[in-house]
Amino acid sequence: MKKLLCPQCKIAGMYVKNEQGERLLVYVTDTGEVIPKNPDASTIGFDMTEVYCLGCSWHGSSKRMVKY
Ligand SMILES: [Zn+2]
């Protein structure tokens, strides 16, 4: 399984947010799945459709991430 990367800075570390603005660290697989970095973490309440890059200001749909 490969991880998709940020189209701007090419790192795999991403996070998603919930309504409270809390962050959950995730990565995105090459099949487009958004998976929590900590396998025990709950994704309930988090918006998994918008991912934010840990390394730069990029955010958007996980579908816009790139393979390298
Ligand atoms: Zn980035």
N, CA, C, O and the ligand as a Tripos MOL2 file, in Angstrom:
@<TRIPOS>MOLECULE
protein
  273   271    69     0     0
PROTEIN
NO_CHARGES

@<TRIPOS>ATOM
      1 N           0.8400   -1.2010    0.0000 N.3       1 MET1
      2 CA          0.0000    0.0000    0.0000 C.3       1 MET1
      3 C           0.8700    1.2450    0.0000 C.2       1 MET1
      4 O           1.7610    1.3920    0.8360 O.2       1 MET1
      5 N           0.6090    2.1270   -0.9300 N.am      2 LYS2
      6 CA          1.3780    3.3710   -0.9950 C.3       2 LYS2
      7 C           0.5510    4.5240   -0.4610 C.2       2 LYS2
      8 O          -0.6800    4.4970   -0.4790 O.2       2 LYS2
      9 N           1.2640    5.5400    0.0160 N.am      3 LYS3
     10 CA          0.5960    6.7400    0.5070 C.3       3 LYS3
     11 C           0.6440    7.8220   -0.5640 C.2       3 LYS3
     12 O           1.6440    7.9940   -1.2600 O.2       3 LYS3
     13 N          -0.4480    8.5340   -0.6740 N.am      4 LEU4
     14 CA         -0.4530    9.6920   -1.5700 C.3       4 LEU4
     15 C           0.2000   10.8740   -0.8640 C.2       4 LEU4
     16 O           0.2510   10.9360    0.3640 O.2       4 LEU4
     17 N           0.6920   11.8040   -1.6620 N.am      5 LEU5
     18 CA          1.4640   12.9210   -1.1290 C.3       5 LEU5
     19 C           0.7960   14.2540   -1.4420 C.2       5 LEU5
     20 O          -0.0100   14.3830   -2.3640 O.2       5 LEU5
     21 N           1.1700   15.2280   -0.6360 N.am      6 CYS6
     22 CA          0.7140   16.6000   -0.8800 C.3       6 CYS6
     23 C           1.1920   17.0610   -2.2630 C.2       6 CYS6
     24 O           2.3650   16.8830   -2.5920 O.2       6 CYS6
     25 N           0.3100   17.6490   -3.0770 N.am      7 PRO7
     26 CA          0.7330   18.0990   -4.4040 C.3       7 PRO7
     27 C           1.7300   19.2480   -4.3550 C.2       7 PRO7
     28 O           2.4090   19.5170   -5.3460 O.2       7 PRO7
     29 N           1.8300   19.9330   -3.2130 N.am      8 GLN8
     30 CA          2.7480   21.0660   -3.1240 C.3       8 GLN8
     31 C           4.1000   20.6850   -2.5410 C.2       8 GLN8
     32 O           5.1350   20.9500   -3.1530 O.2       8 GLN8
     33 N           4.1050   20.0580   -1.3480 N.am      9 CYS9
     34 CA          5.3930   19.8220   -0.6910 C.3       9 CYS9
     35 C           5.7560   18.3410   -0.6350 C.2       9 CYS9
     36 O           6.8130   17.9830   -0.1130 O.2       9 CYS9
     37 N           4.8910   17.4750   -1.1690 N.am     10 LYS10
     38 CA          5.2230   16.0550   -1.3570 C.3      10 LYS10
     39 C           5.5020   15.3040   -0.0560 C.2      10 LYS10
     40 O           6.3820   14.4450   -0.0110 O.2      10 LYS10
     41 N           4.7640   15.6210    0.9910 N.am     11 ILE11
     42 CA          4.8420   14.7890    2.1830 C.3      11 ILE11
     43 C           3.5190   14.0550    2.3510 C.2      11 ILE11
     44 O           2.5020   14.4460    1.7780 O.2      11 ILE11
     45 N           3.5450   12.9720    3.1530 N.am     12 ALA12
     46 CA          2.3470   12.1470    3.3270 C.3      12 ALA12
     47 C           1.5570   12.5230    4.5740 C.2      12 ALA12
     48 O           0.4260   12.0720    4.7520 O.2      12 ALA12
     49 N           2.1510   13.3520    5.4430 N.am     13 GLY13
     50 CA          1.4960   13.6740    6.7120 C.3      13 GLY13
     51 C           0.3740   14.6780    6.5270 C.2      13 GLY13
     52 O           0.6000   15.8090    6.0970 O.2      13 GLY13
     53 N          -0.8320   14.2570    6.8530 N.am     14 MET14
     54 CA         -2.0140   15.0990    6.6770 C.3      14 MET14
     55 C          -2.8200   15.0800    7.9680 C.2      14 MET14
     56 O          -2.5870   14.2490    8.8460 O.2      14 MET14
     57 N          -3.7680   16.0030    8.0750 N.am     15 TYR15
     58 CA         -4.7310   15.8940    9.1650 C.3      15 TYR15
     59 C          -6.1020   16.3050    8.6630 C.2      15 TYR15
     60 O          -6.2330   16.9800    7.6420 O.2      15 TYR15
     61 N          -7.1200   15.8870    9.3990 N.am     16 VAL16
     62 CA         -8.4960   16.3070    9.1280 C.3      16 VAL16
     63 C          -8.9920   17.0300   10.3750 C.2      16 VAL16
     64 O          -8.3760   16.9390   11.4370 O.2      16 VAL16
     65 N         -10.1030   17.7450   10.2450 N.am     17 LYS17
     66 CA        -10.6420   18.5030   11.3700 C.3      17 LYS17
     67 C         -12.0830   18.0940   11.6500 C.2      17 LYS17
     68 O         -12.7920   17.6060   10.7690 O.2      17 LYS17
     69 N         -12.4950   18.3000   12.8810 N.am     18 ASN18
     70 CA        -13.9110   18.1360   13.2030 C.3      18 ASN18
     71 C         -14.5210   19.5200   13.4450 C.2      18 ASN18
     72 O         -13.8560   20.5410   13.2710 O.2      18 ASN18
     73 N         -15.7810   19.5390   13.8440 N.am     19 GLU19
     74 CA        -16.4710   20.8230   14.0020 C.3      19 GLU19
     75 C         -15.8650   21.6680   15.1070 C.2      19 GLU19
     76 O         -15.9790   22.8930   15.0860 O.2      19 GLU19
     77 N         -15.2220   21.0240   16.0720 N.am     20 GLN20
     78 CA        -14.5860   21.7530   17.1670 C.3      20 GLN20
     79 C         -13.2070   22.2880   16.7570 C.2      20 GLN20
     80 O         -12.5540   22.9860   17.5320 O.2      20 GLN20
     81 N         -12.7770   21.9610   15.5520 N.am     21 GLY21
     82 CA        -11.4700   22.4000   15.0930 C.3      21 GLY21
     83 C         -10.3350   21.5240   15.5670 C.2      21 GLY21
     84 O          -9.1670   21.8730   15.3920 O.2      21 GLY21
     85 N         -10.6620   20.3750   16.1720 N.am     22 GLU22
     86 CA         -9.6190   19.4590   16.6110 C.3      22 GLU22
     87 C          -9.0320   18.7500   15.3960 C.2      22 GLU22
     88 O          -9.7030   18.5450   14.3850 O.2      22 GLU22
     89 N          -7.7620   18.3820   15.5260 N.am     23 ARG23
     90 CA         -7.0700   17.7380   14.4090 C.3      23 ARG23
     91 C          -6.8930   16.2570   14.6630 C.2      23 ARG23
     92 O          -6.6800   15.8240   15.7950 O.2      23 ARG23
     93 N          -6.9830   15.4880   13.5940 N.am     24 LEU24
     94 CA         -6.6840   14.0530   13.6400 C.3      24 LEU24
     95 C          -5.6560   13.7830   12.5490 C.2      24 LEU24
     96 O          -5.8920   14.0710   11.3750 O.2      24 LEU24
     97 N          -4.5130   13.2270   12.9470 N.am     25 LEU25
     98 CA         -3.4680   12.9430   11.9650 C.3      25 LEU25
     99 C          -3.8760   11.7570   11.1080 C.2      25 LEU25
    100 O          -4.3160   10.7290   11.6220 O.2      25 LEU25
    101 N          -3.7300   11.9060    9.8130 N.am     26 VAL26
    102 CA         -4.1250   10.8580    8.8660 C.3      26 VAL26
    103 C          -3.0990   10.7680    7.7370 C.2      26 VAL26
    104 O          -2.2260   11.6240    7.5890 O.2      26 VAL26
    105 N          -3.2350    9.7050    6.9500 N.am     27 TYR27
    106 CA         -2.5820    9.6630    5.6460 C.3      27 TYR27
    107 C          -3.6000    9.1220    4.6550 C.2      27 TYR27
    108 O          -4.6440    8.5960    5.0390 O.2      27 TYR27
    109 N          -3.2820    9.2590    3.3850 N.am     28 VAL28
    110 CA         -4.2060    8.8420    2.3260 C.3      28 VAL28
    111 C          -3.5180    7.7680    1.4940 C.2      28 VAL28
    112 O          -2.3930    7.9560    1.0310 O.2      28 VAL28
    113 N          -4.1980    6.6470    1.3080 N.am     29 THR29
    114 CA         -3.6090    5.5620    0.5190 C.3      29 THR29
    115 C          -3.8350    5.8130   -0.9650 C.2      29 THR29
    116 O          -4.6210    6.6780   -1.3510 O.2      29 THR29
    117 N          -3.1230    5.0340   -1.8000 N.am     30 ASP30
    118 CA         -3.2670    5.2300   -3.2450 C.3      30 ASP30
    119 C          -4.6200    4.7730   -3.7710 C.2      30 ASP30
    120 O          -4.9220    4.9730   -4.9470 O.2      30 ASP30
    121 N          -5.4360    4.1640   -2.9210 N.am     31 THR31
    122 CA         -6.8050    3.8830   -3.3370 C.3      31 THR31
    123 C          -7.7510    4.9980   -2.8770 C.2      31 THR31
    124 O          -8.9640    4.9060   -3.0660 O.2      31 THR31
    125 N          -7.1950    6.0400   -2.2800 N.am     32 GLY32
    126 CA         -7.9980    7.1960   -1.9150 C.3      32 GLY32
    127 C          -8.6040    7.1260   -0.5260 C.2      32 GLY32
    128 O          -9.3930    7.9900   -0.1430 O.2      32 GLY32
    129 N          -8.2360    6.0910    0.2370 N.am     33 GLU33
    130 CA         -8.7700    5.9580    1.5920 C.3      33 GLU33
    131 C          -8.0200    6.8760    2.5540 C.2      33 GLU33
    132 O          -6.7930    6.9640    2.5150 O.2      33 GLU33
    133 N          -8.7620    7.5490    3.4050 N.am     34 VAL34
    134 CA         -8.1630    8.4040    4.4310 C.3      34 VAL34
    135 C          -8.1240    7.5970    5.7220 C.2      34 VAL34
    136 O          -9.1660    7.2020    6.2450 O.2      34 VAL34
    137 N          -6.9070    7.3530    6.2400 N.am     35 ILE35
    138 CA         -6.7200    6.4430    7.3740 C.3      35 ILE35
    139 C          -6.0250    7.1760    8.5150 C.2      35 ILE35
    140 O          -5.0340    7.8720    8.2900 O.2      35 ILE35
    141 N          -6.5420    7.0250    9.7580 N.am     36 PRO36
    142 CA         -5.8620    7.6750   10.8850 C.3      36 PRO36
    143 C          -4.4560    7.1190   11.0800 C.2      36 PRO36
    144 O          -4.2330    5.9180   10.9310 O.2      36 PRO36
    145 N          -3.5220    7.9820   11.4070 N.am     37 LYS37
    146 CA         -2.1490    7.5450   11.6530 C.3      37 LYS37
    147 C          -2.1160    6.5990   12.8440 C.2      37 LYS37
    148 O          -1.4060    5.5930   12.8290 O.2      37 LYS37
    149 N          -2.8830    6.9240   13.8710 N.am     38 ASN38
    150 CA         -3.0350    6.0370   15.0200 C.3      38 ASN38
    151 C          -4.2230    5.1150   14.7430 C.2      38 ASN38
    152 O          -5.3610    5.5820   14.7130 O.2      38 ASN38
    153 N          -3.9820    3.8060   14.5390 N.am     39 PRO39
    154 CA         -5.0670    2.9080   14.1440 C.3      39 PRO39
    155 C          -6.1960    2.8220   15.1610 C.2      39 PRO39
    156 O          -7.2980    2.3940   14.8160 O.2      39 PRO39
    157 N          -5.9480    3.2200   16.4120 N.am     40 ASP40
    158 CA         -6.9890    3.1720   17.4400 C.3      40 ASP40
    159 C          -7.8420    4.4430   17.4740 C.2      40 ASP40
    160 O          -8.8510    4.4930   18.1780 O.2      40 ASP40
    161 N          -7.4480    5.4550   16.7270 N.am     41 ALA41
    162 CA         -8.1590    6.7320   16.7880 C.3      41 ALA41
    163 C          -9.5230    6.6300   16.1190 C.2      41 ALA41
    164 O          -9.6850    5.9570   15.1020 O.2      41 ALA41
    165 N         -10.4870    7.3020   16.7030 N.am     42 SER42
    166 CA        -11.8270    7.3350   16.1210 C.3      42 SER42
    167 C         -11.9110    8.4530   15.0920 C.2      42 SER42
    168 O         -11.3890    9.5470   15.3060 O.2      42 SER42
    169 N         -12.5670    8.1720   13.9820 N.am     43 THR43
    170 CA        -12.7470    9.2020   12.9560 C.3      43 THR43
    171 C         -14.1420    9.8180   13.0220 C.2      43 THR43
    172 O         -14.5180   10.6250   12.1720 O.2      43 THR43
    173 N         -14.9040    9.4250   14.0500 N.am     44 ILE44
    174 CA        -16.2840    9.9210   14.1590 C.3      44 ILE44
    175 C         -16.2810   11.4230   14.3690 C.2      44 ILE44
    176 O         -15.5770   11.9390   15.2370 O.2      44 ILE44
    177 N         -17.0770   12.1240   13.5630 N.am     45 GLY45
    178 CA        -17.1760   13.5680   13.6970 C.3      45 GLY45
    179 C         -16.1780   14.3380   12.8580 C.2      45 GLY45
    180 O         -16.2960   15.5540   12.7090 O.2      45 GLY45
    181 N         -15.1940   13.6410   12.3080 N.am     46 PHE46
    182 CA        -14.1930   14.3310   11.4950 C.3      46 PHE46
    183 C         -14.6160   14.3570   10.0370 C.2      46 PHE46
    184 O         -15.1660   13.3870    9.5150 O.2      46 PHE46
    185 N         -14.3520   15.4780    9.3920 N.am     47 ASP47
    186 CA        -14.6470   15.6160    7.9730 C.3      47 ASP47
    187 C         -13.4950   15.0080    7.1730 C.2      47 ASP47
    188 O         -12.4360   15.6190    7.0330 O.2      47 ASP47
    189 N         -13.7120   13.8030    6.6530 N.am     48 MET48
    190 CA        -12.6420   13.0760    5.9720 C.3      48 MET48
    191 C         -12.5090   13.4990    4.5060 C.2      48 MET48
    192 O         -11.6250   13.0080    3.8030 O.2      48 MET48
    193 N         -13.3700   14.3990    4.0410 N.am     49 THR49
    194 CA        -13.3240   14.7700    2.6270 C.3      49 THR49
    195 C         -12.3440   15.9190    2.3760 C.2      49 THR49
    196 O         -11.9310   16.1540    1.2400 O.2      49 THR49
    197 N         -11.9750   16.6300    3.4430 N.am     50 GLU50
    198 CA        -11.0520   17.7550    3.2970 C.3      50 GLU50
    199 C          -9.8100   17.4410    4.1190 C.2      50 GLU50
    200 O          -9.8900   17.3330    5.3420 O.2      50 GLU50
    201 N          -8.6740   17.2950    3.4680 N.am     51 VAL51
    202 CA         -7.4410   16.9890    4.1920 C.3      51 VAL51
    203 C          -6.5130   18.2020    4.1580 C.2      51 VAL51
    204 O          -6.4670   18.9510    3.1820 O.2      51 VAL51
    205 N          -5.7770   18.3700    5.2570 N.am     52 TYR52
    206 CA         -4.8720   19.5070    5.4240 C.3      52 TYR52
    207 C          -3.4440   18.9750    5.5390 C.2      52 TYR52
    208 O          -3.1910   17.9910    6.2330 O.2      52 TYR52
    209 N          -2.5250   19.6330    4.8560 N.am     53 CYS53
    210 CA         -1.1310   19.1930    4.8820 C.3      53 CYS53
    211 C          -0.4420   19.6830    6.1540 C.2      53 CYS53
    212 O          -0.6490   20.8130    6.5960 O.2      53 CYS53
    213 N           0.3950   18.7950    6.7400 N.am     54 LEU54
    214 CA          1.1650   19.1830    7.9290 C.3      54 LEU54
    215 C           2.3770   20.0280    7.5530 C.2      54 LEU54
    216 O           2.9280   20.7340    8.3970 O.2      54 LEU54
    217 N           2.7900   19.9620    6.3030 N.am     55 GLY55
    218 CA          4.0410   20.6050    5.9240 C.3      55 GLY55
    219 C           3.8930   21.9530    5.2400 C.2      55 GLY55
    220 O           4.8510   22.7220    5.1660 O.2      55 GLY55
    221 N           2.7010   22.2450    4.7420 N.am     56 CYS56
    222 CA          2.5070   23.5150    4.0560 C.3      56 CYS56
    223 C           1.0550   23.9300    4.2020 C.2      56 CYS56
    224 O           0.3140   23.3410    4.9880 O.2      56 CYS56
    225 N           0.6470   24.9350    3.4540 N.am     57 SER57
    226 CA         -0.6930   25.4810    3.6320 C.3      57 SER57
    227 C          -1.7300   24.7810    2.7580 C.2      57 SER57
    228 O          -2.8960   25.1730    2.7440 O.2      57 SER57
    229 N          -1.3080   23.7410    2.0270 N.am     58 TRP58
    230 CA         -2.2530   23.0960    1.1040 C.3      58 TRP58
    231 C          -3.3550   22.3740    1.8640 C.2      58 TRP58
    232 O          -3.0980   21.7300    2.8810 O.2      58 TRP58
    233 N          -4.5750   22.4830    1.3700 N.am     59 HIS59
    234 CA         -5.6440   21.6190    1.8340 C.3      59 HIS59
    235 C          -6.6470   21.4550    0.7100 C.2      59 HIS59
    236 O          -6.7370   22.2920   -0.1880 O.2      59 HIS59
    237 N          -7.3930   20.3770    0.7680 N.am     60 GLY60
    238 CA         -8.3600   20.1240   -0.2860 C.3      60 GLY60
    239 C          -8.7980   18.6880   -0.2620 C.2      60 GLY60
    240 O          -8.5990   17.9760    0.7220 O.2      60 GLY60
    241 N          -9.4030   18.2630   -1.3640 N.am     61 SER61
    242 CA         -9.8770   16.8900   -1.4770 C.3      61 SER61
    243 C          -8.6910   15.9400   -1.5620 C.2      61 SER61
    244 O          -7.6880   16.2410   -2.2090 O.2      61 SER61
    245 N          -8.8150   14.7790   -0.8990 N.am     62 SER62
    246 CA         -7.7570   13.7820   -0.9870 C.3      62 SER62
    247 C          -7.5730   13.3030   -2.4250 C.2      62 SER62
    248 O          -6.5250   12.7520   -2.7630 O.2      62 SER62
    249 N          -8.5690   13.5070   -3.2620 N.am     63 LYS63
    250 CA         -8.4650   13.0990   -4.6770 C.3      63 LYS63
    251 C          -7.4470   13.9370   -5.4390 C.2      63 LYS63
    252 O          -6.9880   13.5400   -6.5100 O.2      63 LYS63
    253 N          -7.0990   15.0860   -4.8930 N.am     64 ARG64
    254 CA         -6.1280   15.9580   -5.5860 C.3      64 ARG64
    255 C          -4.7010   15.6500   -5.1650 C.2      64 ARG64
    256 O          -3.7680   16.2900   -5.6500 O.2      64 ARG64
    257 N          -4.5100   14.6890   -4.2790 N.am     65 MET65
    258 CA         -3.1570   14.3340   -3.8610 C.3      65 MET65
    259 C          -2.4750   13.4970   -4.9400 C.2      65 MET65
    260 O          -3.1270   12.9340   -5.8190 O.2      65 MET65
    261 N          -1.1440   13.4310   -4.8500 N.am     66 VAL66
    262 CA         -0.3800   12.8360   -5.9500 C.3      66 VAL66
    263 C           0.4070   11.6130   -5.4930 C.2      66 VAL66
    264 O           0.7020   11.4470   -4.3090 O.2      66 VAL66
    265 N           0.7380   10.7610   -6.4650 N.am     67 LYS67
    266 CA          1.5760    9.5830   -6.2430 C.3      67 LYS67
    267 C           2.9840    9.8850   -6.6810 C.2      67 LYS67
    268 O           3.1900   10.5180   -7.7170 O.2      67 LYS67
    269 N           3.9830    9.4330   -5.8900 N.am     68 TYR68
    270 CA          5.3500    9.5280   -6.3820 C.3      68 TYR68
    271 C           6.1450    8.3310   -5.9590 C.2      68 TYR68
    272 O           7.3290    8.2310   -6.2810 O.2      68 TYR68
    273 ZN          2.1170   20.1960    1.7040 Zn       69 ZN69
@<TRIPOS>BOND
     1     1     2 1
     2     2     3 1
     3     3     4 2
     4     3     5 am
     5     5     6 1
     6     6     7 1
     7     7     8 2
     8     7     9 am
     9     9    10 1
    10    10    11 1
    11    11    12 2
    12    11    13 am
    13    13    14 1
    14    14    15 1
    15    15    16 2
    16    15    17 am
    17    17    18 1
    18    18    19 1
    19    19    20 2
    20    19    21 am
    21    21    22 1
    22    22    23 1
    23    23    24 2
    24    23    25 am
    25    25    26 1
    26    26    27 1
    27    27    28 2
    28    27    29 am
    29    29    30 1
    30    30    31 1
    31    31    32 2
    32    31    33 am
    33    33    34 1
    34    34    35 1
    35    35    36 2
    36    35    37 am
    37    37    38 1
    38    38    39 1
    39    39    40 2
    40    39    41 am
    41    41    42 1
    42    42    43 1
    43    43    44 2
    44    43    45 am
    45    45    46 1
    46    46    47 1
    47    47    48 2
    48    47    49 am
    49    49    50 1
    50    50    51 1
    51    51    52 2
    52    51    53 am
    53    53    54 1
    54    54    55 1
    55    55    56 2
    56    55    57 am
    57    57    58 1
    58    58    59 1
    59    59    60 2
    60    59    61 am
    61    61    62 1
    62    62    63 1
    63    63    64 2
    64    63    65 am
    65    65    66 1
    66    66    67 1
    67    67    68 2
    68    67    69 am
    69    69    70 1
    70    70    71 1
    71    71    72 2
    72    71    73 am
    73    73    74 1
    74    74    75 1
    75    75    76 2
    76    75    77 am
    77    77    78 1
    78    78    79 1
    79    79    80 2
    80    79    81 am
    81    81    82 1
    82    82    83 1
    83    83    84 2
    84    83    85 am
    85    85    86 1
    86    86    87 1
    87    87    88 2
    88    87    89 am
    89    89    90 1
    90    90    91 1
    91    91    92 2
    92    91    93 am
    93    93    94 1
    94    94    95 1
    95    95    96 2
    96    95    97 am
    97    97    98 1
    98    98    99 1
    99    99   100 2
   100    99   101 am
   101   101   102 1
   102   102   103 1
   103   103   104 2
   104   103   105 am
   105   105   106 1
   106   106   107 1
   107   107   108 2
   108   107   109 am
   109   109   110 1
   110   110   111 1
   111   111   112 2
   112   111   113 am
   113   113   114 1
   114   114   115 1
   115   115   116 2
   116   115   117 am
   117   117   118 1
   118   118   119 1
   119   119   120 2
   120   119   121 am
   121   121   122 1
   122   122   123 1
   123   123   124 2
   124   123   125 am
   125   125   126 1
   126   126   127 1
   127   127   128 2
   128   127   129 am
   129   129   130 1
   130   130   131 1
   131   131   132 2
   132   131   133 am
   133   133   134 1
   134   134   135 1
   135   135   136 2
   136   135   137 am
   137   137   138 1
   138   138   139 1
   139   139   140 2
   140   139   141 am
   141   141   142 1
   142   142   143 1
   143   143   144 2
   144   143   145 am
   145   145   146 1
   146   146   147 1
   147   147   148 2
   148   147   149 am
   149   149   150 1
   150   150   151 1
   151   151   152 2
   152   151   153 am
   153   153   154 1
   154   154   155 1
   155   155   156 2
   156   155   157 am
   157   157   158 1
   158   158   159 1
   159   159   160 2
   160   159   161 am
   161   161   162 1
   162   162   163 1
   163   163   164 2
   164   163   165 am
   165   165   166 1
   166   166   167 1
   167   167   168 2
   168   167   169 am
   169   169   170 1
   170   170   171 1
   171   171   172 2
   172   171   173 am
   173   173   174 1
   174   174   175 1
   175   175   176 2
   176   175   177 am
   177   177   178 1
   178   178   179 1
   179   179   180 2
   180   179   181 am
   181   181   182 1
   182   182   183 1
   183   183   184 2
   184   183   185 am
   185   185   186 1
   186   186   187 1
   187   187   188 2
   188   187   189 am
   189   189   190 1
   190   190   191 1
   191   191   192 2
   192   191   193 am
   193   193   194 1
   194   194   195 1
   195   195   196 2
   196   195   197 am
   197   197   198 1
   198   198   199 1
   199   199   200 2
   200   199   201 am
   201   201   202 1
   202   202   203 1
   203   203   204 2
   204   203   205 am
   205   205   206 1
   206   206   207 1
   207   207   208 2
   208   207   209 am
   209   209   210 1
   210   210   211 1
   211   211   212 2
   212   211   213 am
   213   213   214 1
   214   214   215 1
   215   215   216 2
   216   215   217 am
   217   217   218 1
   218   218   219 1
   219   219   220 2
   220   219   221 am
   221   221   222 1
   222   222   223 1
   223   223   224 2
   224   223   225 am
   225   225   226 1
   226   226   227 1
   227   227   228 2
   228   227   229 am
   229   229   230 1
   230   230   231 1
   231   231   232 2
   232   231   233 am
   233   233   234 1
   234   234   235 1
   235   235   236 2
   236   235   237 am
   237   237   238 1
   238   238   239 1
   239   239   240 2
   240   239   241 am
   241   241   242 1
   242   242   243 1
   243   243   244 2
   244   243   245 am
   245   245   246 1
   246   246   247 1
   247   247   248 2
   248   247   249 am
   249   249   250 1
   250   250   251 1
   251   251   252 2
   252   251   253 am
   253   253   254 1
   254   254   255 1
   255   255   256 2
   256   255   257 am
   257   257   258 1
   258   258   259 1
   259   259   260 2
   260   259   261 am
   261   261   262 1
   262   262   263 1
   263   263   264 2
   264   263   265 am
   265   265   266 1
   266   266   267 1
   267   267   268 2
   268   267   269 am
   269   269   270 1
   270   270   271 1
   271   271   272 2
@<TRIPOS>SUBSTRUCTURE
     1 MET1         2 RESIDUE 1 A MET
     2 LYS2         6 RESIDUE 1 A LYS
     3 LYS3        10 RESIDUE 1 A LYS
     4 LEU4        14 RESIDUE 1 A LEU
     5 LEU5        18 RESIDUE 1 A LEU
     6 CYS6        22 RESIDUE 1 A CYS
     7 PRO7        26 RESIDUE 1 A PRO
     8 GLN8        30 RESIDUE 1 A GLN
     9 CYS9        34 RESIDUE 1 A CYS
    10 LYS10       38 RESIDUE 1 A LYS
    11 ILE11       42 RESIDUE 1 A ILE
    12 ALA12       46 RESIDUE 1 A ALA
    13 GLY13       50 RESIDUE 1 A GLY
    14 MET14       54 RESIDUE 1 A MET
    15 TYR15       58 RESIDUE 1 A TYR
    16 VAL16       62 RESIDUE 1 A VAL
    17 LYS17       66 RESIDUE 1 A LYS
    18 ASN18       70 RESIDUE 1 A ASN
    19 GLU19       74 RESIDUE 1 A GLU
    20 GLN20       78 RESIDUE 1 A GLN
    21 GLY21       82 RESIDUE 1 A GLY
    22 GLU22       86 RESIDUE 1 A GLU
    23 ARG23       90 RESIDUE 1 A ARG
    24 LEU24       94 RESIDUE 1 A LEU
    25 LEU25       98 RESIDUE 1 A LEU
    26 VAL26      102 RESIDUE 1 A VAL
    27 TYR27      106 RESIDUE 1 A TYR
    28 VAL28      110 RESIDUE 1 A VAL
    29 THR29      114 RESIDUE 1 A THR
    30 ASP30      118 RESIDUE 1 A ASP
    31 THR31      122 RESIDUE 1 A THR
    32 GLY32      126 RESIDUE 1 A GLY
    33 GLU33      130 RESIDUE 1 A GLU
    34 VAL34      134 RESIDUE 1 A VAL
    35 ILE35      138 RESIDUE 1 A ILE
    36 PRO36      142 RESIDUE 1 A PRO
    37 LYS37      146 RESIDUE 1 A LYS
    38 ASN38      150 RESIDUE 1 A ASN
    39 PRO39      154 RESIDUE 1 A PRO
    40 ASP40      158 RESIDUE 1 A ASP
    41 ALA41      162 RESIDUE 1 A ALA
    42 SER42      166 RESIDUE 1 A SER
    43 THR43      170 RESIDUE 1 A THR
    44 ILE44      174 RESIDUE 1 A ILE
    45 GLY45      178 RESIDUE 1 A GLY
    46 PHE46      182 RESIDUE 1 A PHE
    47 ASP47      186 RESIDUE 1 A ASP
    48 MET48      190 RESIDUE 1 A MET
    49 THR49      194 RESIDUE 1 A THR
    50 GLU50      198 RESIDUE 1 A GLU
    51 VAL51      202 RESIDUE 1 A VAL
    52 TYR52      206 RESIDUE 1 A TYR
    53 CYS53      210 RESIDUE 1 A CYS
    54 LEU54      214 RESIDUE 1 A LEU
    55 GLY55      218 RESIDUE 1 A GLY
    56 CYS56      222 RESIDUE 1 A CYS
    57 SER57      226 RESIDUE 1 A SER
    58 TRP58      230 RESIDUE 1 A TRP
    59 HIS59      234 RESIDUE 1 A HIS
    60 GLY60      238 RESIDUE 1 A GLY
    61 SER61      242 RESIDUE 1 A SER
    62 SER62      246 RESIDUE 1 A SER
    63 LYS63      250 RESIDUE 1 A LYS
    64 ARG64      254 RESIDUE 1 A ARG
    65 MET65      258 RESIDUE 1 A MET
    66 VAL66      262 RESIDUE 1 A VAL
    67 LYS67      266 RESIDUE 1 A LYS
    68 TYR68      270 RESIDUE 1 A TYR
    69 ZN69       273 GROUP 0 **** ****
